[in-house]
Amino acid sequence: MSETVYSVSGMSCGHCESAVTKEITAIPGVTSVTVVAQTGRLTIASERPIDDETVRAAVDEAGYELVGRA
C-alpha cells in the first residue's frame, strides 16, 4: 500500500473536489482519494506507487493544476 500527498491549485469548492476525485479514482490501482479544496491537498492511497505524471494528467483533465508533492 502506498500513500502520497499532493498540492493542487485552483480548487475552491465541493464541485472541484468531486471533479478531481473522479479523475484520480479512474487511475488503475488507486484505492482511496481525499481532496480538500480549502487546503489544496490531494491524498491518494494506492496498491502501488502512482507515477506523478499520471496524477498530473488526471488533475489537468479535471481542470486544475498539480503543484507537486506536499
C-alpha positions in Angstrom: 0.0 0.0 0.0 1.2 3.5 -0.9 0.0 6.9 0.2 1.1 10.2 -1.5 0.0 13.8 -0.7 0.0 16.5 -3.4 -0.8 20.2 -3.6 -3.3 21.2 -6.2 -4.1 24.8 -7.2 -7.4 26.3 -8.5 -9.8 24.4 -6.3 -12.4 26.3 -4.3 -15.5 24.2 -3.7 -17.1 20.7 -3.4 -17.6 20.6 -7.1 -13.8 21.0 -7.5 -13.2 18.2 -5.1 -15.6 15.9 -6.9 -14.0 16.6 -10.3 -10.5 15.8 -9.1 -11.8 12.7 -7.1 -13.5 11.4 -10.3 -10.4 11.7 -12.4 -7.9 10.3 -9.8 -10.2 7.3 -8.9 -10.1 6.3 -12.6 -6.3 5.6 -12.3 -5.7 1.9 -12.1 -4.5 0.8 -8.6 -6.0 3.8 -6.7 -7.9 2.6 -3.6 -8.8 5.9 -1.9 -8.8 9.6 -2.8 -9.2 12.5 -0.4 -9.4 16.0 -1.8 -9.7 19.2 0.3 -10.3 22.3 -1.8 -9.8 24.7 1.2 -6.2 23.5 1.7 -5.5 22.3 -1.9 -4.4 18.9 -0.6 -4.9 15.7 -2.6 -4.2 12.4 -0.8 -4.0 9.2 -2.9 -3.9 5.7 -1.4 -3.0 3.0 -3.9 -1.9 -0.6 -4.3 1.5 0.6 -5.6 3.1 4.0 -6.1 1.4 6.0 -8.9 3.6 8.0 -11.3 3.5 11.7 -10.7 2.9 12.4 -14.4 -0.2 10.1 -14.3 -1.5 12.1 -11.4 -0.7 15.4 -13.1 -2.6 14.3 -16.3 -5.7 13.4 -14.2 -5.6 16.7 -12.3 -5.2 18.6 -15.6 -8.2 16.7 -17.1 -10.3 17.8 -14.1 -9.3 21.4 -14.9 -6.8 22.1 -12.1 -3.0 22.3 -11.7 -0.9 19.9 -9.8 1.7 22.0 -7.9 3.7 19.0 -6.7 4.1 16.7 -3.7 3.1 18.3 -0.4 
